[in-house]
Amino acid sequence: MKNITQVDLIIHNIGELLSIGEAPHAGSGMRGIGLVKNAALAIDQGKIVALGTDTNILDKYQSSKMIDAGGKVVTPGFVDPHSHPVFVHTREHEFAMRLAGKSYVEIALAGGGIRKSIQSTRDADEELLFSLAKKRISKMIALGTTTLEAKSGYGLSLESELKQLKVIARLKEELPIDLVATFMGAHEYPAEYKNDHASYLRILTEEMLPAVREQGIAEFCDIFTEAHVYSIEDSRMVLSKARKLGFGLKMHADEIEAMGGAELAAEMNCISADHLGAISDNGIRALGKAGVVPVLLPATLFSLRSKTYAPARKMIDSGLPVALATDYNPGSCNCDSMSLTITLACLMMNLSPEEAICAATFNAAKAIGKEDRLGSLECGKQADFIVWDIPSYNFIPYHFGSSHITEVWKHGRLIYKNQEQLLQA
């Protein structure tokens, strides 16, 4: 007599199941997506109990809740490890300025860019910021994001930074996905300290960082290390203080020029170094030796009309575990789609579909320190997955401009279902 195990849920008749499991997920291992055809998933108490061929799973497990996937494709839910969703106004006028020939740095130095978002964020109450961010993140969920890192950084004062982080904490409670909060008081120098960086650095390290840590509302500290914002020396000071207080460390590094940001990320044992559009060969080697995850943001470079992109191919061939993120923000990259990010990574950075999907799932989870429970479909991990009405996983980067996601599941619970109604003839 067969020993049949009862579980909460079985998803069967899956045409292609990408587990993204078992491979090393770095270098050539990023091509190992754990593809199973004619597959099934057994889920219990929000976690994956077993996965394999349809016949094998149905022979060993049964459930009162059986869902026929109808031959669709199933992948892990997207993990977006770099976003800025808490703000008031978008900055589409700057998009028009870039089309007219202005550079990102020129716009920033003229009072636009990040500083443009600061005053409206400071003036807004918590309810407004919450309602706007909730609407934005709900769209991201519909596009397959099941885990999101969200940064502050549009207030640059103690009161407004705490306000943004409180909004993220509320979103974490109300939305059905995992949110990871990052404090980014070092996103820019506010206008009132434009010519007095030392005073703002003192406020940042002696007042803001301790207050955020005391309230326990941010897991990471991030900093924008670039020539027109925080120098290497300033960044080292801020990150050192943050590390002493117990924050995990992240960096915006070498986005515009190779100024040693990646090397500093390695020196400080950051969990990730993000952007890296201009990283040097020495920076790539430093990240590899220190085990820092490079998080690449191709949609940002696409939006900025960059002629060059981060050297993703060189990073992967060097054995690095490259990750992808949207960089969703009001200015340089108003992109909320991890699918589009995957497409751009393939077209503009020469990633294969397998590498790009791995970068948007397991390696993205690694970039926020959650790879032990997120980012792949493996036994014991959270049942976070996407159901796609597509012929194969290669269709994900191939198709862009609309979504073929029919369902999004989190902790084994359906959190989004495409309600698109066909027009009747």
N, C-alpha and C positions, 0 to 999 in steps of 0.2 A: 504494500500500500504506500502510495506516494505521501511524502511529508509536505503539505501545502501550508505556506505561511500567509496569514491575513495581513493586509496592509490598508492604509487609508485610501490610496489612489494608485491606479495604474493607467499610464498613457501608453497605448499600443498602436500598432500599424503606423509607426513612424518611418517615413521613406528614408531619410538620412538623419542620424543622430551624431552630433559632434560633441564628444565628451571633453575635449581639450585636456585629457588626463594622461598621467603616467610619463609623458615626455619631459625632458629637462626644461623646456620652455625658454631656452636661451640659444642664441646662435642657430645652427641648423635644426635644433630641437623644436624651434617655433613652427616647423612644418608638420609636426606630429599632432594632428588634431583629434585622434581617437575616433575615426569615422566608423560607425556601425550602420549597415543598411538593414532595412526591414526590422526595425528595433522597437524596444519597449523600455519604459522606466517604471520602477516600483518605488513608491514614496510613502513614508510613514512619519507622522509627527513633524511634517515640514522638511524632512531630510530624505536624501536618496538612500534607499536600501539596496537596490540592485539595478543594473542596466545590462542590456545585452540584446540578443536577437529576440524577436517576438516569440518564437516557439519556446526558447529557453526560459524566458521570464514567465510566460503564461503557464508553463509546466510546473513552476515552483511557487508562484504567488497568485493570490486572488484577492479581489476587493469588491465591496458593494458599489464602488464608484469606478467604473471603467470608462475611459474616454478614448474614442477612436480618433487618431490624428489624421486619418484619411490620406496617408501617404505623404504628409507635409514634412518639412525640415524642422528639426529642433536643435537649437544651440543654447549654450549658457546665456543668461542675461548679461547685458553689457554692464561693465563697470567703468564709470567715467571718473578718472582720478584727478581732474583739474577743471573747475568751473567757478564762475563768479555770478551767481544768480540773484543776489540780493541787492537790488538797486531800484531807482525810480524811473528815470527817463532813458530811452535808447538814444544813440548818437548817430542817426542816419545822415545828418548833415555833414559829419566828418567823412562818411563814406563818399559823399559827393565831392568833398574837398580833396580826398585822395585821388579820385578819378580826374580831378582838375590838375593834379601834379604835386600836391603837397605830400610830404612824407609823414610817417607816424611821429617821428621825433620832432619835426617842425610844428606839427599840430599841438603836440604836448608842450613844447617850449613857449608856444603862443597862448597858453592858458586852456587849451583843449585837453583831449585825452582823459586820463584818470581824474585829473583835477576838476574837469567839467561835471563829473558825476558826484563829486563830494558834497557840494552845497545842498543839492536836492535830497541826498541821502541824509544829511544832517538835519534838514528841515522836516523830513517825513516822520510820521509817528510809526510805531511798531506795527500797528494794524495794517497800514497801507503797504509797508514793506512785505509783511507776511502774505497779504492777499495777492500781490503782484508776483512774488516768488513762487507761491503755491501754484498759480496758474501756469507759470513757465515750466516748473518741474513736472507738472501733470502732463504737459506735452512731451517732455523727455521720456516719461514712463511709457506713453503710447508709442514712442519710437524705440522702445526696448531697453531703456536704462533701468536697471534694478538696484544699482548702488551708485551713489553720487557723492563725490567730495565737493564741498561748498566752502568758499572762502569769504571772509570779510574783506575790508580794505577800501571801502568807498566812504569812510567817515573820517579816518585819520585823526580822531580825538578819542579819549577814553570813553566818553559817554556814547558816541555814535558807533564805535567799534563793538562795545558791549551790546548795544541795541541790535546790531546785525547778527551777532552770535546768538542772542536770545531768540531772534527770528528763526535762525537755523535750528536751534533746539526745539522750538515749537513745530517746525516742519518735520523734524525727525519723529516727533510724537504723533503727528496727524497724518502724514503720508505713509503709504504701505511699503516703502522701500528703505534701505539702509542709507543714512546720510552721515557723512564724516565731516566734522567741522575743522576748519583751518583758520587761525588768526593771521591776518595779513596787514597789520598796522604799518608795515614797511612796504606798502604798495607804491608810494610816492612820498615826496615831501609836501605837506599841505602849503597852500599859498602864504599863510601867515608866517611860515618858517622857511620860505623859499631861499632867503639869504642868511638863515641862521640854523644850519643843519645840526649843529652841536646841541642846541636847546631841544630840538625835536628828538634827537637820539637819546637824550637824557630822559625825556618824558616816556619814550618808547620802552627803554630798558628798565627804568626805575619805577614807573607808575603803571603803564599799560600791561606789559607782560606779567608782572606779579598779580595784578587785578584779574586778568583773564584766567590765570592759572588757579587763583584762589576760588573763582566761581566754577571751575571745572567744565567750561563750556567750549573748549577747543582742544583737539588732540594734537594738532600740528601747528608749527609756526613757519610761515613762508616769507620770503623777501625777494624783491625785484632788484637783482644785481645787474646793473647796466650803467654805462658811462653817464647817462643823463639823470640817473636816480641814485642808487646806492653803490658806492665804491666797494672794492674787495675788502678794504680795511673796515669800513662801516658795517658791511655784511658779516664779517667775522665777529665783530663785537656783539651785534644783535643776536646772531645765532649762538654764540657762546653763552650769553645770558639765558637764552631760551632753553638751551640744553641743560644748564644748571638747574633750571626750574622744572625740568622733567618733560618738556615738549618734544615730540618727534619733529624732525627738521626736514623742510622741503625748500627748494630754491627755484626761482625764475632765473635761468642762467644762460649766458652766451646767446641771447636771442638775436641781437643785432650785430655784435662784434665779439670776437674771441678775446675776452679780457681776463680769463682765468676763473670764470664762474664754475665750470665743471670741476676744475682742480680743487676749488674751495669746497664744493659739495662733497668731494671725496675726502678731503682733509677733515671736514666736520661730521663725517659719517651720516650724511643726509640719507633719508630713505629714497628720495628721488631728486633728480635734477630735470627741470622742465623747460621746454622750448628748444634750446640747443641748435638754433638755426645756423649759428656761426661757429660751432664747437671746433676746436683744433684736434689734431691727431693725438697730441699729448693729453688733452682733456678726455678723449675716448679711452685711452689707456688708463688714465687715473680712475675713471668711473668703473672700469672693469676690475681693477685691483681692489677697489674699496667695496664692490658689490652694490653700487648705487644704480637704481633703475632709471634709465633715460625715458622720460615721458615726452613724446613728440606730438606737436599740435599742427598738423598740416592745414587745417581749415583756417587757422590764423594767418599763415603765410599766403595762402590762396586769397584771403580777403584783403591782405595788404599788397597784393599783386607782386609778391616777391619773385625775383628771377631765379632764386636759388632756394633750396629746401634743406632741412637738416639731413646730414649724410646717414640716413637710416641703413642703407645697404652696407656701408662700411662698419656701422655699429654692430649689425647682426653678424656680419662675416668675422667680426672681432670677438664674437661670443657673448654679446650683451643681450639681456632680456628686455628688448624694446617694448614700450607700452604706448598706447594711443589715448588721447583725450580730446574733447571738443574745444576746451577753453571758452565755453559759452560766456559772453560778457557783453556789456552795452556798447562797446566801442570797436575794438579791433577785430572781433569775431563773434557775430551774433548768430552762431550756429548751435542748434540744440540736438543735432542728429549724429549719433555714433556711426550709423550706416554710411552717411556721407563722408564722415571722417575716414572710414575704412576705404571708401572709393578713392579719396584723394591720396591716401597713403599708398595705394596700389599704383595709381596713375602718375603721381608726382614724386614719390619716394621709392618706387620700384619694389615695393613689398609684394609677395605673392598673396593670393586670397587667404591661404592657410596662415601665413605669418601675420597678416593684418587682423584676422579674427582672433588669433592667440593674443596679439597685442592689446585688443579691446576687451579681453576677458581675463584670462589668468594673469598675464603680466600687469594689466591695469590694477588687478586686485593686489598684486605684490607691491605696487607703487604706493598703496595705502596700508600695507601690512595686514591684509585680510585674506591672503591666498590660502590659508589653512581651512577656510570655510566658504570662500566665494571664488568665482571665476572659472570653475570647471564643474562638470557633472560627474562626480565621483561619490562612491559610497561614504556616507557620513557627512557629506557637505549639504549645505542648504539647497533645496529644490527651487532654484532661481533659473528660469529658462524662458525662451522665446519660441513661439510656434510661427513658422513662416509658410505662406502659401506660394512656394517657389519650387522649381524642378530640382535644384541642387544648390549647395552652399556657394558655388561660384557665382550664383545669381546675385548674391548680396552686394559685392562691389560692382558687378556688371550693371545693375539697375540703379538709377538714382533719379530723384525728382518726386517720388511718391513712395509710400510704404506698403510692403506686402506682409507686414506683421498682422496676424489674425488674433493672437493671444499673447499676453505677458503674465507669467506666474512668479510669485515670490513666496518663499517658505511653503511651497506646495499649495498655494492659494491663488486663484485667478484674480488678478488685479486690473487687467485691461482686456477688453474684448472688442474687436473691430465691429462696429454696428453699421457699417456702410450698407445702405440700401440700394439695390439695383433699380434703375428706372424701368418702369413698366411700359412696354410698347403700346 
